[in-house]
Amino acid sequence: MELWLATGNRGKLIEFKTLLPNLSIHTQTELPVFSAPPETGKTFEENARIKARALKALRPDNWVAGEDSGLEVVGLNNLPGIHSARYAGPKARDQENVAKLLKMMSLRSAVNREAQFQCCIVIYSPDGTESVIHGHLKGTISKKVLGTDGFGYDPVFIPEGETKTLAELGTTKKNQISHRAMAIRQLQKLFL
């Protein structure tokens, strides 16, 4: 079975392929005519839907999914939120986004380091039926970058019940507990 995924994020693609090994997963990057739409939504769900609809227009007879996710930090009024991938600027790298997050927390003297990762997947079946799936992972933000595994904010996010960041815990553990892993496990039920 084929799934077309509206993402250009290599880390997300690897997670989808790892957690859905029985599916043939393709991305928008394989289509020469696809141009990623601007993420103008106000929520993760709206942005996931924008991506999924744009790709579904080119792959109408396939399963097509759009995913949007990000980090919400309580001490920063739930920022960076839907701007997580571009928190430090439109072409910011992961390290720049993490550096800005830690800087903003120190500038605002954010005592409350509680945070959560949010994930939303909007998927369309071959007949066009839409399903919406959510996943989340609660935790706290560390005071410094720790670990080298993963991507995004993994080096500063300590999951609830753990003492190490996702980047220290490693990919295997992350693929068991992450917000995206939770959503992908629910997504998998659509294919049973």
C-alpha positions as CSV (number, residue, x, y, z in Angstrom):
1,M,0.0,0.0,0.0
2,E,1.2,3.5,-0.8
3,L,1.1,6.6,1.3
4,W,2.0,10.0,0.0
5,L,3.3,12.3,2.7
6,A,3.3,16.1,2.3
7,T,6.7,16.9,4.0
8,G,10.1,18.0,3.0
9,N,11.4,17.3,6.5
10,R,13.8,14.3,6.3
11,G,13.6,13.6,10.1
12,K,9.8,13.3,9.9
13,L,10.0,11.1,6.8
14,I,12.4,8.7,8.5
15,E,10.0,8.4,11.5
16,F,7.0,7.6,9.2
17,K,9.0,5.0,7.4
18,T,10.3,3.4,10.6
19,L,6.9,3.3,12.2
20,L,5.0,2.2,9.1
21,P,7.4,-0.3,7.6
22,N,4.7,-2.1,5.6
23,L,3.8,1.0,3.6
24,S,5.5,2.4,0.6
25,I,5.9,6.0,1.6
26,H,6.5,8.7,-0.9
27,T,6.9,12.5,-0.5
28,Q,6.1,15.7,-2.4
29,T,9.8,15.9,-3.2
30,E,9.3,13.1,-5.8
31,L,6.9,15.2,-7.8
32,P,8.5,17.7,-10.1
33,V,5.4,19.9,-10.3
34,F,4.7,20.2,-6.5
35,S,5.2,23.5,-4.8
36,A,4.8,23.5,-1.1
37,P,1.9,25.7,-0.1
38,P,2.4,28.5,2.5
39,E,1.5,27.4,6.0
40,T,-1.1,30.1,6.7
41,G,-3.2,28.2,9.2
42,K,-3.6,29.3,12.8
43,T,-3.4,25.7,14.2
44,F,-1.4,22.6,13.6
45,E,-4.6,21.0,12.1
46,E,-5.1,23.8,9.7
47,N,-1.5,23.6,8.5
48,A,-1.6,19.9,8.2
49,R,-4.8,20.2,6.1
50,I,-3.3,22.8,3.8
51,K,-0.4,20.5,3.1
52,A,-2.5,17.4,2.6
53,R,-5.0,19.1,0.3
54,A,-2.2,20.5,-1.9
55,L,-0.7,17.1,-2.4
56,K,-4.1,15.3,-2.7
57,A,-4.8,17.5,-5.7
58,L,-1.8,15.9,-7.5
59,R,-2.3,12.3,-6.1
60,P,-6.2,12.0,-6.1
61,D,-6.3,8.2,-6.2
62,N,-3.8,7.7,-3.3
63,W,-3.7,7.9,0.5
64,V,-2.3,11.3,1.2
65,A,-1.3,12.8,4.6
66,G,-0.2,16.2,5.8
67,E,1.5,16.5,9.2
68,D,2.2,19.6,11.2
69,S,3.8,19.6,14.6
70,G,5.6,21.8,17.0
71,L,6.6,22.7,20.6
72,E,4.5,24.7,23.0
73,V,6.2,26.2,26.0
74,V,4.0,27.3,28.9
75,G,6.5,30.0,30.1
76,L,6.5,31.5,26.6
77,N,2.7,31.6,26.2
78,N,2.8,28.4,24.2
79,L,5.4,29.7,21.7
80,P,6.9,28.7,19.4
81,G,3.8,26.7,18.6
82,I,2.9,26.6,14.9
83,H,6.0,28.6,14.2
84,S,8.4,26.0,15.6
85,A,10.2,25.2,12.4
86,R,10.8,28.9,11.6
87,Y,11.0,30.3,15.2
88,A,14.4,31.9,14.5
89,G,13.5,32.9,10.9
90,P,12.0,31.5,7.7
91,K,15.1,29.4,6.8
92,A,16.3,28.7,10.4
93,R,18.2,25.5,11.1
94,D,17.3,23.4,14.2
95,Q,20.2,24.7,16.2
96,E,19.1,28.3,15.6
97,N,15.6,27.6,16.7
98,V,16.8,25.8,19.8
99,A,19.2,28.7,20.6
100,K,16.4,31.2,20.3
101,L,14.1,29.2,22.5
102,L,16.7,29.0,25.3
103,K,17.5,32.7,24.9
104,M,13.8,33.7,25.1
105,M,13.3,31.6,28.2
106,S,16.3,33.3,29.9
107,L,15.2,36.8,28.8
108,R,11.7,36.3,30.1
109,S,13.0,34.5,33.2
110,A,10.5,31.7,32.4
111,V,10.3,29.8,35.6
112,N,7.6,27.6,34.2
113,R,9.5,25.2,31.9
114,E,6.5,22.9,31.2
115,A,6.1,22.2,27.5
116,Q,4.5,19.8,25.1
117,F,5.0,18.6,21.6
118,Q,1.8,18.6,19.5
119,C,1.3,16.7,16.3
120,C,-1.6,16.7,13.9
121,I,-2.0,14.4,10.9
122,V,-4.7,15.1,8.3
123,I,-5.1,12.1,5.9
124,Y,-7.2,11.6,2.9
125,S,-8.2,8.1,1.7
126,P,-8.3,7.3,-2.0
127,D,-12.0,8.1,-2.1
128,G,-11.3,11.5,-0.4
129,T,-12.5,10.8,3.1
130,E,-10.7,13.0,5.6
131,S,-9.4,11.7,9.0
132,V,-7.8,13.9,11.6
133,I,-5.4,12.5,14.2
134,H,-3.7,14.2,17.1
135,G,-0.8,13.2,19.3
136,H,1.1,15.0,22.1
137,L,4.0,14.5,24.5
138,K,4.2,16.5,27.7
139,G,7.5,17.4,29.3
140,T,9.8,20.2,30.3
141,I,12.6,22.3,28.6
142,S,16.1,21.7,29.8
143,K,18.4,24.6,30.6
144,K,20.9,23.6,28.0
145,V,21.3,21.4,24.9
146,L,21.9,17.8,25.8
147,G,22.3,14.8,23.4
148,T,22.9,14.4,19.7
149,D,20.1,12.1,18.5
150,G,16.9,13.2,16.7
151,F,16.1,16.7,15.3
152,G,14.3,19.9,16.0
153,Y,13.9,20.6,19.7
154,D,14.8,17.0,20.8
155,P,18.1,18.2,22.6
156,V,16.1,20.5,25.0
157,F,12.9,18.5,25.6
158,I,12.7,16.2,28.6
159,P,9.6,13.9,28.4
160,E,7.4,13.6,31.5
161,G,8.8,10.8,33.7
162,E,12.3,11.0,32.2
163,T,15.5,12.7,33.3
164,K,17.1,12.9,29.9
165,T,16.2,14.8,26.7
166,L,14.8,13.1,23.7
167,A,18.1,13.5,22.0
168,E,19.8,11.7,24.9
169,L,17.2,8.9,25.1
170,G,17.7,8.0,21.4
171,T,15.6,7.2,18.4
172,T,14.3,3.9,19.6
173,K,12.8,5.4,22.8
174,K,11.5,8.5,20.9
175,N,9.7,6.2,18.4
176,Q,7.9,4.6,21.4
177,I,6.8,7.7,23.2
178,S,6.8,10.8,20.9
179,H,3.8,12.9,19.9
180,R,4.3,11.8,16.3
181,A,4.7,8.1,17.2
182,M,1.3,8.3,19.1
183,A,-0.3,9.9,16.0
184,I,1.2,7.4,13.6
185,R,0.0,4.5,15.7
186,Q,-3.5,5.8,15.4
187,L,-3.0,6.4,11.7
188,Q,-1.9,2.8,11.2
189,K,-5.4,1.6,12.3
190,L,-6.8,3.2,9.1
191,F,-4.9,0.7,7.0
192,L,-5.9,-2.5,8.9
